[in-house]
């Protein structure tokens, strides 16, 4: 019996330690690498901007307004609003904007966004395919920074086929929960997407604010899990494509503001991860077995490690329920010291990320920062719930809308220095997102052209 228990304990340790070591290696190695730059492209793709919406009349006008203020040529944009089983005035509100085509869907399943995307992309390809080069996807509650499509297009013209933008929390200071999610998305970009972009690995789509070349969608959108974005990412990775990450293509996303919605969201994410892992584990093993191409093996291995985080959380949750009380009983001083070091290390990483990578003031986030380990604990609980009681269908989250970045003090893109424009500038250009003067190393050409200097003589570009 002791031998069997020892073997089980060893297997548990391997299951939890290997993905953690891999992820730590990617973070450390990726962040230490030089950032790849993409030249400004002269060619401009014709975009089909796709917005999935169900009863979003309260918020969709802000997204459409931000899209109409893109610095990207408006004649290169066609906006498609997929009004899915709407019972309000979403379709009527959207149809009042220029270059917007509303497609109403009143039949078919309502299990999730994957069904809507499959229906909408198939119809768009059939009716407008010859006039489209790429697709861009947003949720109805988003606000898009005005240079978003410029940065996305630069990457697409440099050979990338799938690009995830930098999804940040809009209106992050509303409640304790919105602060948690704002920090989570900053952390996700900083520790997951950004290092993988620098290493040439494949990131995951995050559900909104991403673009795909038309050729990738020639066979349509074919996902069936509750997290269609991650499943699509996995499909493309197994097919030999990668999801690139654009740090400077920023879109702001409304975050849940209530604890009950937080749990609903996290359980859905965990359920989707389990579904994808179960459905594609065989394909992963086969791909790793037959492939000798190093980039492909690294990308598929990395994707597998990311999805193993769900089972790792599940095992770690129950292991900690046993180990922490035992350790506290037999080695109380050592246990408390270890716990204190883990919590302190977590807080140091979060503080440094917000202050030095995102150049944000810490004070507004301080309570949520201090209790961020509680958010991660909730995530572990949700991974257990999702395995025992998985979510069967997507449930709509009510949206109230977020203000424009200058009104809500929304977060600037990573690697930037926050500089607030004068009141006169805001009044002259209302709702233009010109609050932030963004410091971006890869935009040296634009910086020199703008000729704007900060107090230290560094170039800035107004974004």
C-alpha positions, 0 to 999 in steps of 0.5 A: 500500500505505501508503494502504491500511495507513493506512486500516486503521489509522484504522478500527482507531483509530475502532473502539477509540476511539469506544466508549471515549470514549462509556463515559468520557463516561457514567461522568463525566457519570453520576457527576456527576448527582444520584441519583434517589430513589424514595419508599417504596411503600405497595403491595406486589407479590406476588413469585414468587421464582425460583431456578435450581439444579442440584445445589446442596444444599450452598448453597441452604439459606442463600439460602432462609434469607435469603429467609425473613428478608426484612423484606418481608411473607412472605405476598407471597412464593412461592418457586419452586426450579427443580431442573434435572437434579439428582442430589443432594438439592437438591429435598428440601432446598428443600422443607423450607422454608415457601412453597417450591414445587419444580419438578423438570426432568429432561428437555430441553436443558441448554445454559444457564440460559435453557432452565431459565428459559423452562421454569420461567416458562412453568409458573409463569405457567400455574399461578400467574400470577393470584397474581403481580405480579412475578418476582425471580430469584436463583442458588442460591449467593446470600445476600440482604440483608433489605431487598432486596425493599423497595427493589426494590418501591419502584422497581417501584411508581414505574414501573420494569419491570425492576430489577437489584439491587446484586450484590456478592461474598460471602466476598471474601477467600477467595483472590486470585481471589475478591478480583479478582472482588469488586473487579470487581463493585464496579467494575461497579456503580460505573462501569457500572450506577450512572452509567446509572441516574442518566442514565436509560440502561439497565443490563445484568442481571448474571445474578442479583438482579434483578426483572421485572414480570409483564407483561414476561414475558407472552410468556415468556423467549426467549433462546438465547445463552450469556449469557441475562441480557445478551441479555434486557437487549438485547431489552428495550432494543430493545423500548423498556424499560430495566433500572433499577439499585437501589444499595441492593438488595444480594445477595451472590454466591459468586465463583470461587476458582480461575484455571481457573474464572476463565478459564472464566467470562470466556470464557463472558461474552465468547462471549455478547457476541459471540453477542448482537452478531452476532444483534442488530446488524441490529435495532440499526441498524434501531432507530437509523435509524427512531427519533426518540425521544431516550431510546430512541436514547440507550439503544440506542446505549449498549447497542451501545457496551457490547457493542462492548467485546468486539471492542475488546478483541480489536483492542486486544490484537493492536494492543498486541502490535505497538505496545508493542514498537515504542514501547518500541524507538523511544521507550522513555522515553515508552512507559514513562511512558505505561504508568506513567500508565495503571497509576497512573490505574487504581489511583487509581480503584480505591483511591478507589472502594473507600475512598470509595464503598464505605467499605472498608478497603484492606488486605485487598484490597491485593495484588489491587488492585495486580495488578488490571491483570493481571485486565483483561489476562486479560479481553482474552486471553479475548475473543480465545479466545472469538472463536477458540474460543467456548463452546458450552454452560454448565458448572456451577461447584461452590459451597461456600457463603458465610457470612452477611455478618457472618461473612464480612465481606461488602461493604456496599452502595455509598455506605455507611459500614461499622460493625460491630455489637457481639458481643452484637448478633450473638449475640442475632440470629444470621444476621440480617445486622445487622452493617452500619449502612448510611448511605443518603441516600434513606432519610431517612424511615427514618433519622429514624424510627430515631433512631440517630446516629453520632459526627458526628450523622448518621442511620443506618438499620440494615439 
